[in-house]
Amino acid sequence: MTRRRLSKRQIERIRAIQERRRERLANRPEQALADCEAETPPEEGLVVVRHGASLVVEDHAGELHLCVARQHIGHPVCGDRVVWQRGEPGRGLVSAILERQTVLSRPDYSGRDKPIAANLTRLAVLIAPEPEPSGYLVDQYLVAAEGIGVEPMLVATKMDLLDAPARAAFEQRYAHYCAIGYRTLWISLEQPETLAPLVEALRDQTSILVGQSGVGKSSLVKALLPDRAIQVGRLSAATGLGRHTTSAASCYRLPGGGVLIDSPGVRSFRLGAIGLAELQWGFREFRPHLGGCRFANCRHDQEPGCAIRAALERGEIAAARLANFHHLARGAGA
């Protein structure tokens, strides 16, 4: 069927409608500010949900408020401490993002860094016997954590799937992470007592669980948050998103203290543009040897006099880690 061409007047009418819509969208934060009572002082709050243009902010009393953000303040995400003002009951306006201690980001489709979560203090990288773990992905998470100053840990789930010999082989396969100082936990939801060290590690921290699809992150979150359904209900009521709340990055209060950020965006994580020096520093076992290569621009591949390759031959660096370093260096353009 031949498409009917729009007249000049119809085109102008459509443009006028679109412009009015843009103006209304742009003016929403200012209108929200105008709706705030003049005597309402600015407050500090915690962003607990980010879904599109909507934010849910938790106040000092633990109450939730649906907010909009001023333009040009940046991109608030879960874990951000913000300055906000109350409007009508349950509503407010975010006017500033307070300084972040840490921020976990990943590149968007245009290659620009997009924040995922802020003010993290713990990053738990999940692996499991099934699906087959990706060491390349694990090392991306670890490099990102090292780069932002967050203490990472490795958590192996579904260990009940392995008999004793298979478990010993699996643990040996990842022993090099323990050797270079990464805390590693071996857990199973079928054995609740194995969760105790993880619960203690997350206590009073702001944490995020990361890992590839299928490692059991959702099931683990439910185990760590026995009142999750109640918390989800509160967030749903505040946002009006209903079941869609569970598909938005959200902060949950842990029973023993602390915050757990559950974000769907961490399953497809990848590093953005990163320089060689930063990438090298992200491999903590490289650090004692940096500066010891014959050539200042050594890429630790085939260059003579390479201190990193010498450490590899002495067993101080795992071959899998060096291979992932080279893969990341090529992929990130370092």
Beta strands, then each sheet from edge to edge (+ up, - down):
strand 1: 43-51
strand 2: 54-58
strand 3: 64-69
strand 4: 81-86
strand 5: 91-97
strand 6: 103-107
strand 7: 113-118
strand 8: 122-127
strand 9: 151-156
strand 10: 183-186
strand 11: 206-210
strand 12: 249-253
strand 13: 259-262
sheet 1: 10+ 9+ 8+ 11+ 13+ 12- 1+ 2- 3+ 5+ 4-
sheet 2: 6+ 7-
end
